[in-house]
Amino acid sequence: MEGKTVLITGANSGIGKETAREMARQGARVIMACRNQETANAAREEIVKETGNNNVIIKKIDLGSQRSVREFAADILKTENKLDVLIHNAGMALAFRGATSEDGIELTMATNHYGPFLLTHLLIDLLKRSTPARIVIVASELYRLASVNLNKLNPIGTFPAAYLYYVSKYANIYFARELAQRLEGSGITVNFLHPGMIDSGIWRNVPFPLNYPMLAVTKCFFKTPKQGAETTIYLASSKDVEGVSGKYFMDKKEHGLSAAAMDMDKAKKIWEESAKIVGLTASDPKI
Ligand SMILES: NC(=O)c1ccc[n+]([C@@H]2O[C@H](COP(=O)([O-])OP(=O)(O)OC[C@H]3O[C@@H](n4cnc5c(N)ncnc54)[C@H](OP(=O)(O)O)[C@@H]3O)[C@@H](O)[C@H]2O)c1
């Protein structure tokens, strides 16, 4: 990956941190796009020390805030002259009680779907100037437990809020498929993945007393974040997937989707509504 610039959201912990470590080890310029600057600094220090690659930088972003996403993108466009790989890794899940973002959007959807949707638009011209480029989206097989309600794309008040994690991961899949279609022939590929069930911070909001059995399950049966990063790394860097786009991967292999997830009419409708919800304007790049 020498000579390549890789941007990873949520690179301060879990799967994102392991992805950043490997990209740095392979010689890339790594942009760690993180919300928590303290853990991001500690992660960066560890990665630089271990890999000897100093070309690892931290930029602040809160994907749940449209203002923050726009500020972040403006900063990237000012400081970076290329972007070879954009990895949408950051994600969060709530438990029972929901929350609303500063833009009035249900927080899980704001962070896991709308933030990445807006960020992709704002960085698309930079990716186009850097072709061949890749976009990698960390979705989840848990999408199968949900459906995306076209009449409730800002699902404030849904109970339990944890369900919206599945919905947001489903939205990632519709987004990835529609994005791949829109970018066909552009030199930018888009692929998405399930990393496996991983012992990471994503389970941190599981409430008492469920957190105890959950802890036992994650420690005994789930894979490590390093294992969880393998498919992301593969899609970001392997020659095997050069030119491959619009595909879903698991364990570094292409995987099938449910029939409902292949519905491109629905993907298009979600895209159009998402563009309204994030307030894309005529002066924003169009995909
Ligand atoms: N773990 C699994 O079993 C599993 C399975 C399927 C898919 N996934 C997906 O894998 C991805 C990585 O998650 P993980 O398992 O590695 O969990 P994790 O350790 O909790 O990492 C999630 C990362 O996302 C960041 N993040 C959350 N909200 C953010 C926001 N508003 N703005 C910017 N960054 C934010 C977190 O930053 P903070 O430290 O600031 O919170 C953290 O760095 C997620 O997309 C998740 O949905 C995980």
The ligand as an SDF file (V2000), in Angstrom:
LIG
                    3D

 48 52  0  0  0  0  0  0  0  0999 V2000
  -18.1900   -6.4100   16.5650 N   0  0  0  0  0  0  0  0  0  0  0  0
  -18.9610   -7.1480   15.7700 C   0  0  0  0  0  0  0  0  0  0  0  0
  -19.3020   -8.3140   16.0670 O   0  0  0  0  0  0  0  0  0  0  0  0
  -19.4570   -6.5620   14.4720 C   0  0  0  0  0  0  0  0  0  0  0  0
  -20.2310   -7.3750   13.6370 C   0  0  0  0  0  0  0  0  0  0  0  0
  -20.7060   -6.8330   12.4370 C   0  0  0  0  0  0  0  0  0  0  0  0
  -20.3640   -5.5400   12.0820 C   0  0  0  0  0  0  0  0  0  0  0  0
  -19.6110   -4.7680   12.9240 N   0  0  0  0  0  0  0  0  0  0  0  0
  -19.2910   -3.3990   12.5080 C   0  0  0  0  0  0  0  0  0  0  0  0
  -17.9130   -3.1910   12.6160 O   0  0  0  0  0  0  0  0  0  0  0  0
  -17.6480   -1.7870   12.7000 C   0  0  0  0  0  0  0  0  0  0  0  0
  -16.5690   -1.5250   13.7340 C   0  0  0  0  0  0  0  0  0  0  0  0
  -17.1040   -1.8160   15.0020 O   0  0  0  0  0  0  0  0  0  0  0  0
  -16.2900   -2.5910   16.1380 P   0  0  0  0  0  0  0  0  0  0  0  0
  -16.9060   -3.9220   16.2780 O   0  0  0  0  0  0  0  0  0  0  0  0
  -14.8270   -2.4870   15.9060 O   0  0  0  0  0  0  0  0  0  0  0  0
  -16.7400   -1.7600   17.4320 O   0  0  0  0  0  0  0  0  0  0  0  0
  -15.9740   -0.6380   18.2960 P   0  0  0  0  0  0  0  0  0  0  0  0
  -14.7490   -1.2000   18.8890 O   0  0  0  0  0  0  0  0  0  0  0  0
  -17.0070   -0.0760   19.1970 O   0  0  0  0  0  0  0  0  0  0  0  0
  -15.5570    0.4290   17.2070 O   0  0  0  0  0  0  0  0  0  0  0  0
  -16.4810    1.3290   16.6730 C   0  0  0  0  0  0  0  0  0  0  0  0
  -15.7570    2.5810   16.2790 C   0  0  0  0  0  0  0  0  0  0  0  0
  -16.7080    3.5110   15.7430 O   0  0  0  0  0  0  0  0  0  0  0  0
  -16.4890    4.7540   16.3550 C   0  0  0  0  0  0  0  0  0  0  0  0
  -17.6640    5.6070   16.4160 N   0  0  0  0  0  0  0  0  0  0  0  0
  -18.8550    5.3650   17.0140 C   0  0  0  0  0  0  0  0  0  0  0  0
  -19.6460    6.4370   16.9110 N   0  0  0  0  0  0  0  0  0  0  0  0
  -18.9520    7.3760   16.2190 C   0  0  0  0  0  0  0  0  0  0  0  0
  -19.2270    8.6930   15.8040 C   0  0  0  0  0  0  0  0  0  0  0  0
  -20.3990    9.3030   16.0820 N   0  0  0  0  0  0  0  0  0  0  0  0
  -18.2890    9.3680   15.1170 N   0  0  0  0  0  0  0  0  0  0  0  0
  -17.0920    8.7900   14.8420 C   0  0  0  0  0  0  0  0  0  0  0  0
  -16.7590    7.5620   15.2220 N   0  0  0  0  0  0  0  0  0  0  0  0
  -17.6870    6.8520   15.9120 C   0  0  0  0  0  0  0  0  0  0  0  0
  -16.0500    4.4100   17.7670 C   0  0  0  0  0  0  0  0  0  0  0  0
  -15.4440    5.5500   18.3340 O   0  0  0  0  0  0  0  0  0  0  0  0
  -15.5580    5.8950   19.9210 P   0  0  0  0  0  0  0  0  0  0  0  0
  -14.4150    5.1720   20.5440 O   0  0  0  0  0  0  0  0  0  0  0  0
  -15.4450    7.3810   19.9600 O   0  0  0  0  0  0  0  0  0  0  0  0
  -16.8970    5.4020   20.3790 O   0  0  0  0  0  0  0  0  0  0  0  0
  -15.0910    3.2680   17.4790 C   0  0  0  0  0  0  0  0  0  0  0  0
  -13.8510    3.7470   17.0800 O   0  0  0  0  0  0  0  0  0  0  0  0
  -18.9970   -1.1400   12.9850 C   0  0  0  0  0  0  0  0  0  0  0  0
  -19.4900   -0.5510   11.8020 O   0  0  0  0  0  0  0  0  0  0  0  0
  -19.8850   -2.3070   13.3720 C   0  0  0  0  0  0  0  0  0  0  0  0
  -21.2360   -2.0680   13.0580 O   0  0  0  0  0  0  0  0  0  0  0  0
  -19.1450   -5.2620   14.1130 C   0  0  0  0  0  0  0  0  0  0  0  0
  1  2  1  0
  2  3  2  0
  2  4  1  0
  4  5  1  0
  4 48  2  0
  5  6  2  0
  6  7  1  0
  7  8  2  0
  8  9  1  0
  8 48  1  0
  9 10  1  0
  9 46  1  0
 10 11  1  0
 11 12  1  0
 11 44  1  0
 12 13  1  0
 13 14  1  0
 14 15  2  0
 14 16  1  0
 14 17  1  0
 17 18  1  0
 18 19  2  0
 18 20  1  0
 18 21  1  0
 21 22  1  0
 22 23  1  0
 23 24  1  0
 23 42  1  0
 24 25  1  0
 25 26  1  0
 25 36  1  0
 26 27  1  0
 26 35  1  0
 27 28  2  0
 28 29  1  0
 29 30  1  0
 29 35  2  0
 30 31  1  0
 30 32  2  0
 32 33  1  0
 33 34  2  0
 34 35  1  0
 36 37  1  0
 36 42  1  0
 37 38  1  0
 38 39  2  0
 38 40  1  0
 38 41  1  0
 42 43  1  0
 44 45  1  0
 44 46  1  0
 46 47  1  0
M  CHG  2   8   1  16  -1
M  END
$$$$
